């Protein structure tokens, strides 16, 4: 089994390849000195397409693509992601790239300021999803610590009319008509940073990440600023599943694609102390859809560590589970988190990690 691991960092994109299930070998950096906050590996076509959301610095953000596994890259003749003039908005960052599982050629992009874009040409050019942009609550949306970012896109694996998104610090939204209209979906999620009596708002939630498994699309898992939650009705209501965790603050949450009931989180000490528990990297796994949790550290550093894992810097695929840290290390597990191996070190700050079997 050959696999490709894509690691977007503060200064460049790193690709690592595993052949026949062997160790991942890291290749020379692409886009050196350019931030890469989002990556997708689109395996739907006859050949895989890599998509990279990049930041040119003074020249702004863009999306590039490669059809030869990163050897060469192309960019649209015009800005691939741009706000229409009538919005008065300027694109700050492409936070997420998500190929549709049901519509060939369709790729979704999540942007800052919080907006959803749709491509029908494989991620070459995108258009704004006006339905979400015109949501009545938008004038009251406020940014989180990372900005007003749409960082999660969950297309339904069977029904193209159903799609969900999450934005910080706004909340979770879902659509049942392909994105034409949207509704808030944050019922029972507690926001303790609001005053008593106002801690379950319709929106204004600081959702960090949401994950789903294609075999059970109605069930979602959500890492909140304060809490870990599960929904069994595509976000219609949520319940807390973080009681068994030593800390329910963190950023990533990932579902194992080979095990629908298995998910992973990376807890941090607290929102005011964003360092690993006991200053050790620890990945917590649940095998019963969040009812119980167990931490794993085998193969991770024994010495104190102080670096966090960002919301998109953890992923799972057929090749294993992977995460990257803010001090430039990347780890992988091929036994569902039981043990870990170092794949790369001394990279820039890791922003996103994606893996696919080729």
N, C-alpha and C positions, 0 to 999 in steps of 0.2 A: 504494500500500500504506500503510494507516494502522497505526501502532504505538503502544503504550502502554508507558512505562518507569516502574516503581515503585521509589522509593528510600526505604527505611526508615532513619531516622537516630536519633541519641541524643535528639533533640528534634523529633519529628514525622515525618510521611510526606509526601514530595513526589512528585507525578505529573508526567510530561513526555509530551507528545504530538507525534507526527510524522505529518503528513498528506501522502499521496502521495509518501512517501519523502523528504520535506524535513527540515529541521533540527528537533530536538526543542525544544519550547517548554515551559519549566518553569512550572507553575501554583502558586498560593499554597499554603502549607503546610496540611496537615490534621493534627489531633491535636497542635497546637503545645505544646511543652514535655513531651510524652509520648514515651517511647522506643518505637520500632517495630522489634524485632529480627527479625521474620519477616513475609514478604509472599508471597502467591500470587495469580496471575491465572488463574482457572479459565475456560477457553474451551470447555468441553465442552457447555454448554447452548445454548439459543437466544440468550441474551444473556450476556456475560461477567460473572463474579462476582469481585470483589476480596475477598480475605481478608487481614486484618492482625492479627498477634499484637502486642499492645500491653502496656505496663507503666504502670499507674496510679500508681506510686510507693507511697504508704502504703496504697492500696486494692488493690494486687496486680495480677497479670497477667490478661489476658483475650483473647478473639478477637472481632473485629467483622467484619461483611461489608457489602458494597455491591453492589447490582444496577444502579446507574446511573453506573458508571465514576467512583465516588468523590464524587458530588455529595452523597449522603446515606449515613449509616451506621447499622447496627442491631446490637444485641447481644442475646443470649438472655436470657430472664427469670431464669434461674439461671446460675451460673458455667459457662461452656461447657466448660472444661477443669478438672477437679478430681479429686484422688485420693480413692478410696474410704476411708472411715474406718479400715478394717482395715489399711491400709498404714502408717498413722502418718506419712505424708508430706504435705508442703505444697508446692504448685506455686510455683516461683520464677520460671520464664520459659518462654515458648513459643518454641523456637529454630527450628522448621521447620514449614511447612505444605505438604503435597504432595497434590494431587488424584490419585486413582487413574486410570490410563489404561484400565482394563478394567471398572470397576464404577461405573455412573452413581450420583452422589450420594455416593460414598465419598471422604472426605478424611482423610489421615493427619496427625497432629501429633506432633512430637518435642519433649520437654519436659526441664526440669531440676527435680528430680533425674532422671537418665537414665531415661526412660520413653517408651513409644509409646502414642498414643491414636488411636482410630478414630471417625470420624463417618460416619453413613449419611444425613444430611440436608443435605449440601452444606457442612458446616463450621459449622453452627449450634450443635450440641451434640456432645460427644465422650465416649467411654467408654474406660477403661484396657484395654490389651491385657495381660491377666494373665499370659500365657505368658512374655513377656519379663520382666515384673516379678518373676516367681517363678523366674527362671533360677538354678540352683544356685550360680553364681559371684557373684551379686549382693552378698552380704555382704562380699566382698573388693574390690569396685569402689572406685576412688579417683578424685577429681576431677583434672582438668587445670587449667592456669592460668586458664581461662575458666569453671571450674566443672564439675560432673558433668552434662554436657549431651549429650543425644541430638540431634545437629545435622544428620544426613544420613538421608534416607529414599529408598530406591530400589525402588519397586514394579515388578514385571516387566511389560513392555508387552503381553504376550500371556496369561500364566498368572496369574490372580489368587491362586493358592495360593502363589506365590513372591514373597518380599519380603525386602529386606536393609536393615540400618540400621548406622550407626556412631555411637559415643559416645566422648567424651574424659573421662578417659584410660583407656578401657576396651577399645575395639577394634571389630572388624567382626563382625556377627552376621547369620545368614541363616535363613529359615524356608521350608519347603516345604509347609506345611499352613495357609496363611493367617494365620500368627501364633500358632497354638496351641502350637507348640514351636519352640525355637530352638537353633542350634548356633554355637559360635565358629568363625570362618573367618579366621585370621591366619597361616596357615602360610607360612613363609619371610620374614616381615616382621621385620626386625631392630630391636631396641630397645636401642641402645648405652648408654642410661642405666642399664641393669641390669648386675650383675656378670658377668664371664666365666662361661660355662656356663649362664647363665640369660637370654641375650639374645634368645631366640625363644620368648617365653611364649605360652601358649594365649590369655590375655587380659592386660590391663594395658598395651595398646598405646595410644600417643597418636596416634590417627588424626585428622587435621585435616579432611579432606573426601574424598568419593568421588563419581565421576561415571560415567555410562553413556550409551550411544547406543541409542535404541529399535530401530534396525535390527540391532544386534548385542548383544542383551541379556546374553549370556554373558560379554562382555568388559567389565571394569571398570578404572577408573583411580583410584589412591589417592595422595593427598598425606599423607605421614606427618610426624611431627615431625622425623624424620631419614630422608629418602628419598622417592622417587616410584616407585610400583609399578604393575604391570599384572597382571590376572588374566584368563585365557581360559576359566575354568570357574566363573563366578559366585562367585568368592571361595574356591574349593576350594584354590587355591594361588596364590602371588604371586611375581613376579620384578621385580627392580630395573630401572627404565628411566631413572634419573636421572644416569647416568655422564656424559652429554654436556652436562649443565647446569652452569653456573658455581657454582651453589649448589642443593642439593636441599632446603633448608629454605624453607617458605612455608606459606600457608594455603589459598587457593582452587585448585581444579582444575576445568576446564570442558571439555566436549566440544562441538564445533561441530555443531549439529543438522542442518546441510545437508551435512556431510562427516564420515562416521563415523571416519575415520582421523586427523582433525585435532583437537588438543586444546591447551589454553592453561594456563599456570601463571604465577604472579607471584612469583619467588624473592626472598627477603630474604637479607641478609648471613649471618646465623647466628641460632641460638636465643637467644644472649646479646646480639645486636646486631640488633634487628628493624627495620632500615632498608633501603631499596632498595639494590640493587647499585650501587656507584659513586655512590650518592646521586642516582640518576636512576630515574624510573619506567621499567621495562622489562617488557614482556609477552613471554614466550617461547612459541613455537608449534612444535608437531611436526605434520608432515603424514604421518608413517608410523607412527602409533600408539605413539610414544614412542621409536623407535629413534634419531632425531636431533632436535636442537632448534636454533632460531634466534631471537635476540632482536630486538625491534622497538621503536623509540623515536620514529619520525617523528610530529610533531604533539604530542608530550609535552614538558613543560618542559625547557629546556636548563640552567636554574639548579639548584643543589643542592636536593634534596628529602629529607625525613627521615620521611615518613609511610608507614605500612604499608597493605595491603589485607587486610581480614578474610576469613574463610573463605566467607561468604555474600555478600560484596560484589563478586562477579564473576559474570557470566552470559552466555549466548549464546542467540540466537534467530534467526528468519528475518530480523529487522531488523538484526542485527549482533551485535558483541561489546561488552560494557560492563563498566566497573569503577568503584567509588567508593572514595575514600581516607579515612583517618582525619582529614585536615585539610579535609574537606568539599568535595572536587572530584569530579566525575563525568565520565568520558571514554567515548567510543564510537567504534567502528570499523565501517565498512560494507564493508571490503575484507579481511575475515578477519585483521585485526590488522596489515596492512601500514602503515596510517597511522591517526592518531587525531585526534579533535576534542573540544574542551572543550564539555560540555553544561551544566554547572552549576558554580558555585564559591561559596565562603563559606557552604556548608551546615554543619549540625552533623556530627559524626562519623558517617560512613556505615557502617551495620550490614548492610544487605542490599540487593541490586539484582535486579530481575526484569523481563523484557520479554516482550511478546506482540504478535503481529499480530492486529488486530481485524477 
